[in-house]
Structure formats: structure tokens, C-alpha cells
Amino acid sequence: MIDFDSIPAHRPVLIAGPTACGKSALALEIAQKSGGVVVNADALQVWSCWRVLSARPSAQDEIAAPHCLYGHVAPGQDYSVGAWLRELAPILAAHRAGTGARPIITGGTGLYFTALTEGLAEIPATPPEVRERADARRLSEGHAGMLAELDPATAARVDPRNPMRVQRAWEVMQATGRGLAAWQDDTPPPLLPLTDCTALVVQMDRDSLAARIDQRFAQMIDHGALDEVRAMLPLWDETALWARAIGAPELVAHLRGAIDLATAITRAQAASRQYAKRQRTWFRSRMGAWHNILRG
């Protein structure tokens, strides 16, 4: 349990945690008890096409307390951590000026929180032709070749097992002639330092979290996740940002006749558990100064 009285009502609150751990419910509870606006910090919940599949707050939750930056980006639009920070900046500024509600920022995208509290290098956007070349290389040959072409400082810093992180670093080098590590070293001051907020990480034991993940995905199917995916089939592009919703590729495979629904659900649940494992690894390595909140 959390002692709500210990959370200063005038300070922004950050709530990170793995998928299905109860972050959104905690944020809503804080907003109802001590005021505030719940702000999304989950890269999957920004997409307008995925209310059920991304476990966005329900319509009833949005009535119970103000929410923002949820479901406001249409498939096909570009979106990034930089775009998220630009949208968040006026919310924080309004609170500081006394004209806006206290932000309660919650989600599972560790990079968003790191950029918010540590700063984000202002790297120029990748030209479409560079992105197309990178996509083609990753799909045809994997990411090892791009990793080998990175400058030593960036290669030492990037996760070599993450194809999209490697591709992003390669794109930066190609587009700017400068390594991603050099850009990161020139990072400006953070938008919200940890000293100016209450930062919480929700923790849950692995077995309990796995059970919650499996149960929640089954509920997603009951509540219309398959219909959401069916509606996106005409636009489906596995390389698109919005197509990274956990469970979407498996449900697409089912709708296209490649696997039965039971197999799709089992594989999606496994993908969700793997995603939660990656999230927990990030939180352990990057959020040691945050306060841990244990939930059963």
C-alpha cells in the first residue's frame, strides 16, 4: 500500500512500472484523492487505434479524473520521445505557473521517463530516404551490419541485441555524420529533474505479474481487441511504430489464417511477458533513485 499523505500535493508525480502492474489505477487513485491530471508516458497508448490492445484508461476512468496524451496520434503519423516531451512541456509549464493541474505522469516506456528526468539530445529528424535504407537493411540482412558500422563510442553504448536501437543509431550517423553517443553527450538540461518530483516505480513479483498479464490479455480479447486489429488490417505495416502494440502481430497472423486464435493468444501472452521482463530490466538499471512501490 502507498501512503498518499506522504506525496506532496504540489509536486508532479511519476509512476513507472511493467505492463499490467496497476500503474494507471494508482495514478487515477492519486488524482482522485489529491488532485491532478493523469498524463500518458506509454509509447503504445498514444495511438488512436489501440484503446483495448494497449490497455488505455477506460472512458469511465477519463470521466473520473482528467487524462491527456492518450490515443491522440493517428496511425501513419510520426511520433517520438521528442514529440512527447514537446507535448508535455506546456502541461508542466502551466502547473509551474499555477494555471494547470499537477501532472501525474504514468506509463511503461522507460525511455520517456529517462528523457524527461535526465534530458534528451536534440537530434535532427531522420530523412525518409535514410529510414527506408535502414528498414531495408534490417529486414534483408538483420542489424549486425549496421552495428559494425557505428562509431566505437556509440557501439559501446547501444544495446547490440535491440535491432531498432541499432538501426536508430545507424540512421543518426548516416543523417548527421555524427555518432549518437556524441549527440547524447550534448544533452540539454532535463525538463523535469528528479529533485522536482515524486518518482515511483511499481514492483510486483514475477509470477504474480505473469498471471496478471495472461489474464489481462484474455480480457482484452473478450473486450474487442480482435476487432481493433481487424480494423487495422488494411493498413497493416509491421515496421510502423503503431504496429508494435504487444499482441498485434499475433492477432494479425490469426486473422490472416496463419494460426488459430488459441495459438495467437498464447504467443501474445508470451510476448507480453517478455516485454515486461525488458521493462523491469530497464527500471532496475536506470531508476535506482526512484521509490519502489510493491503491489500484490
SEDO-445007 format. One record per residue (C-alpha): residue in one letter; z, y, x; residue number from 0. Coordinates in steps of 0.25 Angstrom, whole numbers, plus 5000, padded with zeros to 4 digits. Layout:
<atoms>
+----+------+------+------+-----+
: aa :    z :    y :    x :   i :
+----+------+------+------+-----+
:  a :    Z :    Y :    X : NUM :
...
+----+------+------+------+-----+
</atoms>
This chain:
<atoms>
+----+------+------+------+-----+
: aa :    z :    y :    x :   i :
+----+------+------+------+-----+
:  m : 5000 : 5000 : 5000 :   0 :
:  i : 4998 : 5014 : 5004 :   1 :
:  d : 5008 : 5025 : 5003 :   2 :
:  f : 5000 : 5036 : 4996 :   3 :
:  d : 5010 : 5047 : 4999 :   4 :
:  s : 5008 : 5045 : 5014 :   5 :
:  i : 4994 : 5050 : 5012 :   6 :
:  p : 4993 : 5065 : 5013 :   7 :
:  a : 4986 : 5071 : 5001 :   8 :
:  h : 4979 : 5082 : 5009 :   9 :
:  r : 4973 : 5073 : 5019 :  10 :
:  p : 4960 : 5065 : 5018 :  11 :
:  v : 4961 : 5050 : 5017 :  12 :
:  l : 4952 : 5040 : 5024 :  13 :
:  i : 4952 : 5025 : 5019 :  14 :
:  a : 4944 : 5015 : 5027 :  15 :
:  g : 4944 : 5000 : 5025 :  16 :
:  p : 4935 : 4988 : 5024 :  17 :
:  t : 4927 : 4985 : 5011 :  18 :
:  a : 4935 : 4980 : 4999 :  19 :
:  c : 4949 : 4984 : 5005 :  20 :
:  g : 4952 : 4994 : 4994 :  21 :
:  k : 4949 : 5008 : 5001 :  22 :
:  s : 4943 : 5014 : 4988 :  23 :
:  a : 4954 : 5010 : 4979 :  24 :
:  l : 4964 : 5016 : 4990 :  25 :
:  a : 4956 : 5029 : 4991 :  26 :
:  l : 4956 : 5030 : 4975 :  27 :
:  e : 4971 : 5028 : 4975 :  28 :
:  i : 4974 : 5039 : 4985 :  29 :
:  a : 4964 : 5048 : 4978 :  30 :
:  q : 4971 : 5046 : 4964 :  31 :
:  k : 4985 : 5047 : 4970 :  32 :
:  s : 4984 : 5059 : 4979 :  33 :
:  g : 4970 : 5065 : 4976 :  34 :
:  g : 4957 : 5065 : 4984 :  35 :
:  v : 4943 : 5061 : 4983 :  36 :
:  v : 4938 : 5047 : 4988 :  37 :
:  v : 4927 : 5048 : 4998 :  38 :
:  n : 4918 : 5037 : 5002 :  39 :
:  a : 4917 : 5032 : 5016 :  40 :
:  d : 4909 : 5020 : 5014 :  41 :
:  a : 4895 : 5019 : 5018 :  42 :
:  l : 4891 : 5009 : 5007 :  43 :
:  q : 4898 : 5017 : 4996 :  44 :
:  v : 4889 : 5029 : 4998 :  45 :
:  w : 4877 : 5022 : 4992 :  46 :
:  s : 4874 : 5025 : 4977 :  47 :
:  c : 4868 : 5011 : 4975 :  48 :
:  w : 4881 : 5003 : 4978 :  49 :
:  r : 4893 : 5006 : 4969 :  50 :
:  v : 4897 : 4992 : 4967 :  51 :
:  l : 4892 : 4985 : 4980 :  52 :
:  s : 4899 : 4996 : 4989 :  53 :
:  a : 4912 : 4996 : 4981 :  54 :
:  r : 4911 : 5011 : 4978 :  55 :
:  p : 4922 : 5016 : 4969 :  56 :
:  s : 4920 : 5014 : 4955 :  57 :
:  a : 4917 : 5024 : 4944 :  58 :
:  q : 4931 : 5023 : 4940 :  59 :
:  d : 4936 : 5026 : 4954 :  60 :
:  e : 4928 : 5038 : 4955 :  61 :
:  i : 4934 : 5043 : 4942 :  62 :
:  a : 4948 : 5041 : 4947 :  63 :
:  a : 4946 : 5049 : 4959 :  64 :
:  p : 4935 : 5058 : 4965 :  65 :
:  h : 4925 : 5050 : 4975 :  66 :
:  c : 4914 : 5055 : 4983 :  67 :
:  l : 4903 : 5050 : 4993 :  68 :
:  y : 4901 : 5037 : 4985 :  69 :
:  g : 4888 : 5032 : 4980 :  70 :
:  h : 4881 : 5045 : 4983 :  71 :
:  v : 4870 : 5040 : 4992 :  72 :
:  a : 4857 : 5034 : 4987 :  73 :
:  p : 4850 : 5023 : 4994 :  74 :
:  g : 4839 : 5028 : 5003 :  75 :
:  q : 4847 : 5040 : 5007 :  76 :
:  d : 4852 : 5041 : 5021 :  77 :
:  y : 4867 : 5041 : 5024 :  78 :
:  s : 4876 : 5040 : 5036 :  79 :
:  v : 4890 : 5043 : 5040 :  80 :
:  g : 4886 : 5057 : 5044 :  81 :
:  a : 4881 : 5059 : 5030 :  82 :
:  w : 4894 : 5054 : 5025 :  83 :
:  l : 4902 : 5064 : 5034 :  84 :
:  r : 4894 : 5075 : 5029 :  85 :
:  e : 4897 : 5072 : 5014 :  86 :
:  l : 4912 : 5070 : 5017 :  87 :
:  a : 4913 : 5083 : 5025 :  88 :
:  p : 4913 : 5092 : 5013 :  89 :
:  i : 4923 : 5083 : 5006 :  90 :
:  l : 4933 : 5085 : 5018 :  91 :
:  a : 4930 : 5100 : 5019 :  92 :
:  a : 4933 : 5102 : 5004 :  93 :
:  h : 4946 : 5095 : 5006 :  94 :
:  r : 4950 : 5103 : 5018 :  95 :
:  a : 4947 : 5116 : 5011 :  96 :
:  g : 4956 : 5112 : 4999 :  97 :
:  t : 4944 : 5111 : 4989 :  98 :
:  g : 4942 : 5096 : 4989 :  99 :
:  a : 4950 : 5083 : 4987 : 100 :
:  r : 4956 : 5075 : 4998 : 101 :
:  p : 4946 : 5065 : 5003 : 102 :
:  i : 4950 : 5050 : 5003 : 103 :
:  i : 4938 : 5044 : 5011 : 104 :
:  t : 4937 : 5029 : 5010 : 105 :
:  g : 4927 : 5019 : 5014 : 106 :
:  g : 4924 : 5007 : 5023 : 107 :
:  t : 4914 : 5014 : 5033 : 108 :
:  g : 4921 : 5015 : 5046 : 109 :
:  l : 4910 : 5024 : 5052 : 110 :
:  y : 4912 : 5034 : 5041 : 111 :
:  f : 4927 : 5036 : 5044 : 112 :
:  t : 4925 : 5036 : 5059 : 113 :
:  a : 4915 : 5047 : 5058 : 114 :
:  l : 4924 : 5055 : 5048 : 115 :
:  t : 4936 : 5054 : 5057 : 116 :
:  e : 4930 : 5053 : 5071 : 117 :
:  g : 4917 : 5061 : 5069 : 118 :
:  l : 4902 : 5057 : 5069 : 119 :
:  a : 4892 : 5060 : 5079 : 120 :
:  e : 4881 : 5069 : 5072 : 121 :
:  i : 4869 : 5061 : 5076 : 122 :
:  p : 4855 : 5065 : 5071 : 123 :
:  a : 4849 : 5056 : 5059 : 124 :
:  t : 4840 : 5045 : 5064 : 125 :
:  p : 4826 : 5047 : 5061 : 126 :
:  p : 4820 : 5038 : 5051 : 127 :
:  e : 4810 : 5032 : 5061 : 128 :
:  v : 4821 : 5029 : 5071 : 129 :
:  r : 4829 : 5022 : 5060 : 130 :
:  e : 4816 : 5014 : 5056 : 131 :
:  r : 4814 : 5009 : 5070 : 132 :
:  a : 4829 : 5005 : 5071 : 133 :
:  d : 4829 : 4998 : 5058 : 134 :
:  a : 4816 : 4990 : 5062 : 135 :
:  r : 4822 : 4986 : 5075 : 136 :
:  r : 4835 : 4981 : 5069 : 137 :
:  l : 4828 : 4973 : 5059 : 138 :
:  s : 4818 : 4967 : 5068 : 139 :
:  e : 4826 : 4965 : 5081 : 140 :
:  g : 4840 : 4967 : 5078 : 141 :
:  h : 4849 : 4978 : 5084 : 142 :
:  a : 4851 : 4973 : 5099 : 143 :
:  g : 4838 : 4980 : 5104 : 144 :
:  m : 4843 : 4994 : 5099 : 145 :
:  l : 4857 : 4991 : 5104 : 146 :
:  a : 4851 : 4988 : 5118 : 147 :
:  e : 4844 : 5002 : 5118 : 148 :
:  l : 4857 : 5010 : 5115 : 149 :
:  d : 4863 : 5019 : 5126 : 150 :
:  p : 4875 : 5012 : 5133 : 151 :
:  a : 4886 : 5021 : 5126 : 152 :
:  t : 4880 : 5018 : 5112 : 153 :
:  a : 4878 : 5003 : 5115 : 154 :
:  a : 4893 : 5002 : 5119 : 155 :
:  r : 4898 : 5009 : 5107 : 156 :
:  v : 4889 : 5004 : 5095 : 157 :
:  d : 4893 : 4990 : 5088 : 158 :
:  p : 4882 : 4981 : 5094 : 159 :
:  r : 4884 : 4971 : 5082 : 160 :
:  n : 4880 : 4982 : 5072 : 161 :
:  p : 4865 : 4983 : 5070 : 162 :
:  m : 4866 : 4996 : 5062 : 163 :
:  r : 4875 : 5003 : 5072 : 164 :
:  v : 4866 : 4999 : 5084 : 165 :
:  q : 4854 : 5004 : 5076 : 166 :
:  r : 4861 : 5017 : 5073 : 167 :
:  a : 4864 : 5019 : 5088 : 168 :
:  w : 4849 : 5016 : 5092 : 169 :
:  e : 4844 : 5026 : 5081 : 170 :
:  v : 4853 : 5037 : 5087 : 171 :
:  m : 4848 : 5034 : 5101 : 172 :
:  q : 4833 : 5034 : 5096 : 173 :
:  a : 4834 : 5046 : 5087 : 174 :
:  t : 4842 : 5055 : 5097 : 175 :
:  g : 4840 : 5050 : 5111 : 176 :
:  r : 4856 : 5049 : 5112 : 177 :
:  g : 4865 : 5038 : 5110 : 178 :
:  l : 4874 : 5036 : 5098 : 179 :
:  a : 4886 : 5036 : 5108 : 180 :
:  a : 4883 : 5050 : 5113 : 181 :
:  w : 4882 : 5055 : 5099 : 182 :
:  q : 4895 : 5049 : 5095 : 183 :
:  d : 4902 : 5055 : 5107 : 184 :
:  d : 4898 : 5069 : 5102 : 185 :
:  t : 4904 : 5066 : 5089 : 186 :
:  p : 4910 : 5079 : 5082 : 187 :
:  p : 4924 : 5080 : 5076 : 188 :
:  p : 4927 : 5071 : 5064 : 189 :
:  l : 4926 : 5076 : 5050 : 190 :
:  l : 4940 : 5071 : 5047 : 191 :
:  p : 4949 : 5067 : 5059 : 192 :
:  l : 4959 : 5056 : 5056 : 193 :
:  t : 4970 : 5066 : 5058 : 194 :
:  d : 4966 : 5074 : 5046 : 195 :
:  c : 4966 : 5062 : 5036 : 196 :
:  t : 4973 : 5049 : 5032 : 197 :
:  a : 4965 : 5038 : 5037 : 198 :
:  l : 4968 : 5024 : 5031 : 199 :
:  v : 4961 : 5010 : 5034 : 200 :
:  v : 4963 : 5000 : 5023 : 201 :
:  q : 4966 : 4986 : 5029 : 202 :
:  m : 4966 : 4972 : 5022 : 203 :
:  d : 4967 : 4958 : 5028 : 204 :
:  r : 4954 : 4951 : 5030 : 205 :
:  d : 4956 : 4940 : 5019 : 206 :
:  s : 4960 : 4949 : 5008 : 207 :
:  l : 4949 : 4959 : 5011 : 208 :
:  a : 4939 : 4948 : 5011 : 209 :
:  a : 4944 : 4943 : 4998 : 210 :
:  r : 4942 : 4957 : 4992 : 211 :
:  i : 4928 : 4959 : 4998 : 212 :
:  d : 4924 : 4946 : 4992 : 213 :
:  q : 4930 : 4949 : 4978 : 214 :
:  r : 4924 : 4963 : 4978 : 215 :
:  f : 4910 : 4959 : 4981 : 216 :
:  a : 4911 : 4949 : 4969 : 217 :
:  q : 4916 : 4960 : 4961 : 218 :
:  m : 4904 : 4969 : 4965 : 219 :
:  i : 4894 : 4958 : 4960 : 220 :
:  d : 4901 : 4958 : 4947 : 221 :
:  h : 4901 : 4973 : 4946 : 222 :
:  g : 4886 : 4975 : 4949 : 223 :
:  a : 4883 : 4974 : 4964 : 224 :
:  l : 4871 : 4965 : 4962 : 225 :
:  d : 4865 : 4975 : 4952 : 226 :
:  e : 4867 : 4986 : 4962 : 227 :
:  v : 4860 : 4978 : 4973 : 228 :
:  r : 4849 : 4974 : 4963 : 229 :
:  a : 4846 : 4989 : 4960 : 230 :
:  m : 4844 : 4992 : 4975 : 231 :
:  l : 4835 : 4980 : 4978 : 232 :
:  p : 4822 : 4989 : 4976 : 233 :
:  l : 4827 : 4998 : 4987 : 234 :
:  w : 4834 : 4987 : 4996 : 235 :
:  d : 4833 : 4990 : 5011 : 236 :
:  e : 4843 : 4982 : 5019 : 237 :
:  t : 4842 : 4993 : 5030 : 238 :
:  a : 4846 : 5004 : 5021 : 239 :
:  l : 4860 : 5010 : 5022 : 240 :
:  w : 4863 : 5007 : 5007 : 241 :
:  a : 4859 : 4993 : 5009 : 242 :
:  r : 4871 : 4990 : 5018 : 243 :
:  a : 4880 : 4988 : 5006 : 244 :
:  i : 4888 : 4976 : 5008 : 245 :
:  g : 4883 : 4965 : 5000 : 246 :
:  a : 4870 : 4972 : 4996 : 247 :
:  p : 4861 : 4963 : 5005 : 248 :
:  e : 4867 : 4950 : 5000 : 249 :
:  l : 4865 : 4954 : 4985 : 250 :
:  v : 4850 : 4959 : 4989 : 251 :
:  a : 4848 : 4945 : 4994 : 252 :
:  h : 4853 : 4939 : 4982 : 253 :
:  l : 4844 : 4948 : 4973 : 254 :
:  r : 4832 : 4944 : 4981 : 255 :
:  g : 4835 : 4930 : 4979 : 256 :
:  a : 4839 : 4926 : 4993 : 257 :
:  i : 4853 : 4922 : 4990 : 258 :
:  d : 4861 : 4919 : 4977 : 259 :
:  l : 4872 : 4928 : 4972 : 260 :
:  a : 4884 : 4920 : 4977 : 261 :
:  t : 4878 : 4920 : 4991 : 262 :
:  a : 4875 : 4935 : 4991 : 263 :
:  i : 4890 : 4937 : 4986 : 264 :
:  t : 4895 : 4928 : 4997 : 265 :
:  r : 4887 : 4935 : 5008 : 266 :
:  a : 4890 : 4949 : 5003 : 267 :
:  q : 4905 : 4946 : 5003 : 268 :
:  a : 4904 : 4941 : 5017 : 269 :
:  a : 4896 : 4953 : 5021 : 270 :
:  s : 4907 : 4962 : 5015 : 271 :
:  r : 4918 : 4955 : 5023 : 272 :
:  q : 4910 : 4957 : 5036 : 273 :
:  y : 4909 : 4971 : 5032 : 274 :
:  a : 4924 : 4972 : 5030 : 275 :
:  k : 4926 : 4966 : 5044 : 276 :
:  r : 4917 : 4976 : 5051 : 277 :
:  q : 4925 : 4987 : 5043 : 278 :
:  r : 4938 : 4982 : 5048 : 279 :
:  t : 4934 : 4981 : 5062 : 280 :
:  w : 4929 : 4996 : 5061 : 281 :
:  f : 4942 : 5000 : 5055 : 282 :
:  r : 4950 : 4993 : 5066 : 283 :
:  s : 4942 : 4999 : 5077 : 284 :
:  r : 4940 : 5013 : 5072 : 285 :
:  m : 4952 : 5016 : 5063 : 286 :
:  g : 4965 : 5013 : 5071 : 287 :
:  a : 4971 : 5027 : 5068 : 288 :
:  w : 4969 : 5025 : 5053 : 289 :
:  h : 4981 : 5020 : 5044 : 290 :
:  n : 4979 : 5005 : 5039 : 291 :
:  i : 4982 : 5003 : 5024 : 292 :
:  l : 4984 : 4988 : 5021 : 293 :
:  r : 4979 : 4983 : 5008 : 294 :
:  g : 4981 : 4969 : 5002 : 295 :
+----+------+------+------+-----+
</atoms>
